[in-house]
Structures are given as C-alpha cells and as structure tokens.
Amino acid sequence: MNDIALFTQDELAAKLKVSRGILRQWRRKQRGPPFVRVGRNIMYRPSDVADWLRQNVVVMTTEKEAA
C-alpha cells in the first residue's frame, strides 16, 4: 500500500489561514473540502483539497462588465 498523505485539521487550517472553527462550520454546511473520518479524527486528502480549491476560484469583474 502506498503511503497515504492526509492533512490534520490543524495542518489544513494553517495552510488555508483559517481557524479549526471555520473548518467545522464548512463541514456542517457542506461547503468545505471533502474530509475523511479516521476513527474520531477528521482528516483531509491533499487531492480533495486541491480539487475543492480549483472549484472555488472566483473571477472578479467590474460592475460595468457584469451589467
């Protein structure tokens, strides 16, 4: 079996510069990256986090362009 790389909640919170509480809110609202439950621990696969980030890219436009 290949080594499985997983982020802990603390590691992901630090990488995204958000609190663990924000990660918890995202999980409850089903807005954050997919997670894996390992026993009682919440873990995140780097590939899932990368996919979630790609899906949440926002391209800003000026109000004139949007109208």
N, C-alpha and C positions, 0 to 999 in steps of 0.2 A: 504494500500500500504506500502510495506517495505521501510525503509529509503534507499535512493539511494545515494551511495557514489561516488562522482566524484572528480577528480583532476582538479584544475585550471591549466592554462599554467604555472604560476609561481611555483605552487607546483610540477608539473611534471618536469619542468626544474631543480628545486633544487634537486629532487630525482635522476635524471639521470646525474646531474652535467653538464648540457649543458645550453646554452642560449635560451631565447624565440625565437631568430632569427633562431637558429638551428631547433627548433620545426617547425617554419614556413616553412623553406626550406624543411624539411621532408614531411610536408603536401603537399606542391606544387609538390614535386617529387614523392609523394605517397610511401614514404619509411618508414615513422614513424608509430607509433601505430595508430589504428583507433581512430577517435575522434567523438564527438557528438557536434552539434551546438545547443546551448540553447539560442534562440534569437540571439544576436550578439556575444555571448560568445562561445569560444572553450573550451570544457571540455573533459576529458578522463576518461573512466571507468577503475578502477584498474584491473579488469579481462582481459580487452583488452590489457592493458599494459603488464601484466604478460604473456599472450599468445604471444605477439609480442617479448618479451624478450626471451622466450623459442625458438621461431622460428629463432632467430638470434644468437644463440650460435655458436661460431666458434671454431673448434678444430684445434689447430695448429700442424703441422707436420714438421719435418726437411726436407730440400730439398732432402736428400738421400731417405727418405721414400716416398716422393711424386713422385720421378722419376721411 
